[in-house]
Amino acid sequence: MICRKVKEQKDSRVFGVPYFGVSVPILEDGVPKGGLTAVWPKRPPLATSYLITRAMDR
């Protein structure tokens, strides 16, 4: 199984508004355990910074 970051721009035909989404797999010892997805109303600027945290139960 190949796990990789996925990002995609969708037009308004999907949900009525255009959006940009990014999903990143969460791996533990190389095994997929979940994923983290963020959705914006439009593609964020390239210089945008993100802070992502993780707790043991999330």
TORPA-4810 file (N, C-alpha, C, O; in nm, 3 decimals):
<nodes>
NODE_1_0.084_-0.117_0.000_0.000_0.000_0.000_0.089_0.124_0.000_0.182_0.135_0.080_M
NODE_2_0.059_0.217_-0.090_0.134_0.341_-0.099_0.055_0.451_-0.030_-0.060_0.478_-0.066_I
NODE_3_0.115_0.514_0.069_0.052_0.625_0.139_0.129_0.751_0.105_0.251_0.755_0.120_C
NODE_4_0.058_0.853_0.060_0.125_0.977_0.024_0.031_1.095_0.045_-0.090_1.078_0.059_R
NODE_5_0.089_1.212_0.047_0.013_1.336_0.058_-0.067_1.356_-0.071_-0.017_1.333_-0.181_K
NODE_6_-0.192_1.399_-0.056_-0.277_1.426_-0.171_-0.332_1.567_-0.157_-0.379_1.605_-0.050_V
NODE_7_-0.327_1.644_-0.265_-0.387_1.778_-0.264_-0.462_1.796_-0.395_-0.418_1.752_-0.501_K
NODE_8_-0.576_1.863_-0.384_-0.660_1.874_-0.502_-0.752_1.996_-0.493_-0.805_2.028_-0.387_E
NODE_9_-0.769_2.063_-0.607_-0.863_2.174_-0.620_-0.990_2.120_-0.683_-0.984_2.050_-0.784_Q
NODE_10_-1.105_2.151_-0.625_-1.234_2.107_-0.680_-1.318_2.229_-0.714_-1.313_2.330_-0.645_K
NODE_11_-1.394_2.218_-0.820_-1.481_2.330_-0.856_-1.615_2.317_-0.784_-1.637_2.222_-0.710_D
NODE_12_-1.702_2.411_-0.806_-1.827_2.419_-0.731_-1.927_2.309_-0.767_-2.030_2.298_-0.701_S
NODE_13_-1.901_2.229_-0.869_-1.993_2.121_-0.903_-2.000_2.013_-0.795_-2.099_1.939_-0.789_R
NODE_14_-1.898_2.001_-0.712_-1.895_1.895_-0.611_-1.987_1.928_-0.493_-2.078_1.850_-0.462_V
NODE_15_-1.965_2.044_-0.426_-2.045_2.079_-0.308_-2.112_2.215_-0.318_-2.165_2.265_-0.219_F
NODE_16_-2.112_2.276_-0.435_-2.175_2.406_-0.453_-2.081_2.523_-0.436_-2.116_2.635_-0.473_G
NODE_17_-1.962_2.500_-0.381_-1.859_2.603_-0.368_-1.724_2.541_-0.404_-1.701_2.423_-0.376_V
NODE_18_-1.636_2.617_-0.467_-1.503_2.563_-0.496_-1.422_2.549_-0.368_-1.441_2.627_-0.274_P
NODE_19_-1.332_2.451_-0.363_-1.248_2.435_-0.244_-1.117_2.367_-0.280_-1.103_2.307_-0.387_Y
NODE_20_-1.021_2.378_-0.190_-0.890_2.314_-0.204_-0.870_2.227_-0.081_-0.889_2.274_0.031_F
NODE_21_-0.833_2.104_-0.100_-0.812_2.011_0.012_-0.676_1.945_0.008_-0.621_1.920_-0.099_G
NODE_22_-0.622_1.918_0.126_-0.495_1.848_0.142_-0.517_1.737_0.245_-0.576_1.761_0.350_V
NODE_23_-0.469_1.619_0.214_-0.478_1.508_0.308_-0.341_1.442_0.320_-0.276_1.413_0.220_S
NODE_24_-0.299_1.418_0.444_-0.168_1.361_0.472_-0.187_1.235_0.556_-0.258_1.239_0.657_V
NODE_25_-0.124_1.124_0.518_-0.140_1.002_0.597_-0.066_1.012_0.731_0.037_1.077_0.741_P
NODE_26_-0.121_0.946_0.831_-0.054_0.933_0.960_-0.004_0.789_0.967_-0.083_0.694_0.963_I
NODE_27_0.128_0.774_0.977_0.190_0.642_0.977_0.252_0.612_1.113_0.302_0.701_1.181_L
NODE_28_0.248_0.487_1.151_0.316_0.440_1.271_0.398_0.319_1.232_0.343_0.215_1.197_E
NODE_29_0.530_0.333_1.238_0.622_0.228_1.194_0.593_0.186_1.050_0.602_0.068_1.016_D
NODE_30_0.558_0.285_0.966_0.532_0.259_0.825_0.394_0.205_0.795_0.361_0.179_0.679_G
NODE_31_0.311_0.187_0.897_0.176_0.133_0.880_0.075_0.247_0.889_0.078_0.323_0.986_V
NODE_32_-0.016_0.259_0.792_-0.116_0.366_0.798_-0.208_0.349_0.919_-0.265_0.243_0.941_P
NODE_33_-0.220_0.457_0.997_-0.307_0.456_1.115_-0.420_0.556_1.105_-0.512_0.553_1.186_K
NODE_34_-0.415_0.643_1.007_-0.519_0.744_0.991_-0.474_0.848_0.892_-0.381_0.827_0.815_G
NODE_35_-0.542_0.961_0.894_-0.508_1.069_0.804_-0.551_1.203_0.860_-0.639_1.210_0.946_G
NODE_36_-0.489_1.306_0.812_-0.522_1.443_0.852_-0.561_1.517_0.726_-0.485_1.520_0.629_L
NODE_37_-0.679_1.577_0.726_-0.728_1.648_0.608_-0.763_1.791_0.645_-0.823_1.817_0.749_T
NODE_38_-0.724_1.884_0.558_-0.759_2.025_0.574_-0.826_2.072_0.445_-0.784_2.034_0.336_A
NODE_39_-0.930_2.153_0.460_-1.004_2.204_0.344_-1.014_2.355_0.356_-1.051_2.408_0.461_V
NODE_40_-0.980_2.425_0.247_-0.989_2.570_0.241_-1.085_2.609_0.129_-1.104_2.533_0.035_W
NODE_41_-1.146_2.730_0.139_-1.235_2.774_0.032_-1.161_2.802_-0.099_-1.223_2.805_-0.205_P
NODE_42_-1.032_2.823_-0.093_-0.949_2.838_-0.213_-0.807_2.797_-0.177_-0.776_2.781_-0.059_K
NODE_43_-0.722_2.778_-0.276_-0.584_2.736_-0.252_-0.510_2.842_-0.168_-0.507_2.959_-0.206_R
NODE_44_-0.451_2.801_-0.056_-0.379_2.899_0.028_-0.248_2.941_-0.040_-0.195_2.869_-0.124_P
NODE_45_-0.197_3.059_-0.002_-0.069_3.104_-0.059_0.043_3.005_-0.025_0.037_2.936_0.076_P
NODE_46_0.144_2.999_-0.110_0.256_2.906_-0.089_0.332_2.936_0.039_0.391_2.845_0.097_L
NODE_47_0.332_3.061_0.084_0.409_3.098_0.203_0.331_3.074_0.333_0.378_3.112_0.440_A
NODE_48_0.214_3.012_0.325_0.133_2.989_0.444_0.200_2.885_0.535_0.246_2.781_0.487_T
NODE_49_0.204_2.914_0.665_0.260_2.819_0.762_0.146_2.747_0.833_0.038_2.803_0.850_S
NODE_50_0.171_2.625_0.876_0.071_2.545_0.945_0.132_2.486_1.070_0.249_2.448_1.072_Y
NODE_51_0.052_2.478_1.175_0.092_2.413_1.297_0.001_2.294_1.316_-0.121_2.309_1.325_L
NODE_52_0.058_2.176_1.323_-0.021_2.053_1.339_0.026_1.984_1.467_0.146_1.969_1.489_I
NODE_53_-0.068_1.943_1.549_-0.033_1.873_1.672_-0.096_1.734_1.671_-0.188_1.706_1.595_T
NODE_54_-0.042_1.650_1.758_-0.097_1.514_1.768_-0.094_1.471_1.915_0.006_1.489_1.984_R
NODE_55_-0.204_1.414_1.959_-0.212_1.356_2.092_-0.218_1.204_2.075_-0.246_1.155_1.966_A
NODE_56_-0.191_1.131_2.179_-0.188_0.985_2.170_-0.323_0.927_2.127_-0.327_0.824_2.059_M
NODE_57_-0.434_0.991_2.164_-0.565_0.937_2.129_-0.626_1.001_2.005_-0.738_0.967_1.967_D
NODE_58_-0.555_1.093_1.943_-0.608_1.160_1.823_-0.500_1.176_1.721_-0.524_1.230_1.613_R
</nodes>
